Amino acid sequence: ELLPRALYWFRWGAAWTWVTGVLLLVFAAGLFAHGIHEFQEAGLLFTLQEHVWDINHILSDASPLGQILKTLVGYNANPSLEEVIGYVAYWAFVLVGLRWVVDRRIARLEAVAA
């Protein structure tokens, strides 16, 4: 009897929105890093260091799991320095932007309550 009551009060819509939002951010981060890689291959973006690390012996891009990860999240077993910087900068931008949005929403709610 306890479990159905807990499931009744669980906000499935909010959980679904949160999960899909996080998945979209992860997909976008991979797409951004892969875009940097493609611009470097085309010669439109400079390359300071071609390979920061190489973990092909652990999980290769050519393996089935590596191909799935590459397709979904932009996995690269040997990324360039610019790809790594781009990936980290993307997440920094997203987290700072998310913090800014949350702070604005809290300030708006506090202004309405006052």
Secondary structure, 3 states (H helix, E strand, C coil): CHHHHHHHHCCHHHHHHHHHHHHHHHHHHHHHHHHHHHHHHCCCCCCCCCCCCCCCCCCCCCCHHHHHHHHHHCCCCCCCHHHHHHHHHHHHHHHHHHHHHHHHHHHHHHHHHC
